[in-house]
Structure formats: structure tokens, C-alpha cells
Amino acid sequence: MRKWLLRALGAAAVLLVPWMVVLAVTLPGSTHVDNWSLAWIGLDALMAAGCAATALLGLRGDPRARLTASATASVAILDAWFDITTARAGSALAQALLSAVAEGALAAACVTLALSKGFAARR
């Protein structure tokens, strides 16, 4: 991989730290959100599309399935994070935690696929 790109990624990591501090200090603790259900449905649709793409590519022996599996794992973890951090205490939080277990299992399966070497291109 090109060193300049790796250095740019390292710089981005460093620059994100003060940005997170700014967000922590300036963002409100709660807010009204328009299109709330659309945002959540979109996240789940993205996860479903990632699962489908990974399955289709993987079943064809296409090594690009490793890329879609990696992206899908990230989406599953993000979904779990937002489920938990936006849930109210009580039954909503319990449901979010149960969903996070399933999303964590999906992410683990996707990471396993992403790191596997079993996607040799068929000829």
C-alpha cells in the first residue's frame, strides 16, 4: 500500500480526536430527528444488501465477497451501536441488547469470511 495514503489515514485519526472533543462539548444530549424510521430502515436495508451481495459473490467463488463481508460487518456493528445508544432504559434497551447479540454474530461471521482465503476465483 502506498505510504502517503497510510500517512494520510494516520493524520486523519489524529485530527479526529479534537473533533470528537468539540462534538462532546457542543452537541445537545437529545434532539428531535425527522425521518427517524427511514434512517433505521435504510441502515437495515444496507445490512441486508451486504448480506445478499456477500452470499451471491461467495457462492460464485468471487474473492470480492471478502470486501462485501468486511463492509457488512462494519454496518452490523454500527447498527448495534446506534440501537444500544439510542434506546430508552427498560424493555427498549433489552430489545436493543438482544438485537446487538444477533448483529454481533452477523459481524463475526462476516469478519470470518472477510479474513478467509476460501474465495478462489473459479475458471
N, C-alpha and C positions, 0 to 999 in steps of 0.2 A: 504494500500500500504506500502511497506517496506520503513522504514525511511532512510536507506542507499541510496536507489535509489532516493528518494526525495532530499536528501542532494547532491548527485552527480549531479542531474539536476540543483540545485541551484548553485553549483560550476561552472557548465558549463555556466550558464547565466552570472556569474561574469567574467569568463575567456573570454567570447566572447566580452566583452566591449573593452579591449585593442586590441584585434584582429581587431575589426571594425575600431579602430583608425589607426592601421597600414595600413589597406586596404584604408582608406580615404586618407592617406598621400602618399601611394605608387602606387595606381592604376592609369593608364592613363585615361584621360577624354573620349577618344574614342579609338576604335581599330577595326581592320578587323577581322571578325569572319567567319571561314569556317563552312559549314553545317548549316547556319543560318535557312534556310527553314525547314530542318529536325528537328532542335531543336523546332521550333514553332509547327510543325505538331505533333511532339512527345508529347508536352505539351497538345495540344488539344485532341490527342488520349487518353492520360491518363485521361483527364477530361471526355471524352465520356465513357471510360471503367468504371470509377467510377459511372457515372450516371446509366449505364446499370446494374452494379453489385448491386447498391443500389435499383434500381427498381425491379430486379429479387428477391433479398433477401427479400425486403419489401413486395412484393406481396405474397411471401410464408410465411410471418409472422415470418421470421427468425430474431432474435434480433441482429445478426451480421450486419444487414443493418445500424444500428447506427454507426458502425465503418467505413463502406464504405462511409456513408454520411459525417462523420466528415473529412475523408481524402479528399473527393471530394470537400468539402467546402474550404479546405486549397489550393488545386490545383487551384480552381477558383479564389481565392484571389491572389495567386501567378501569375496566368496568367494576371489578370487585372493590377497588379503592373508592370510587365515587359512590357505589352502593352503600358502603360502610360509613363513609364520612358525611353523607347527606341524609342518612336515616335518623329518624327520631328515636329516642330511647324507648325500650319496650319491645312490642311484637315486631315493629318495623325493623329495628336493629337485629333482632333474632333472625328474621327472614333474610336480611342483608348478609348476615354471617353465614347462614346456610347456603345462600347463593354463592358467597365467596369461596366456600369449600368446593363447590362444583366448578366454579371458574378457575380456581387454583389447580384442580385436577386436569381441566382442559389445558391450562397453560403448561403444566408439567408434561402432558402428553405431546403438546406442540414443541416444547423445548427438546424433548427426547427425539422427536422426528427431525427437528432442525439440526441437531448435532449428529444424527446418524449418517452413516455412509451407504445406506441401503438404496439410494435413489440413482442407480446407474442408468444412464440413458439406454433405451432399447434401440436396437437396429433392425 
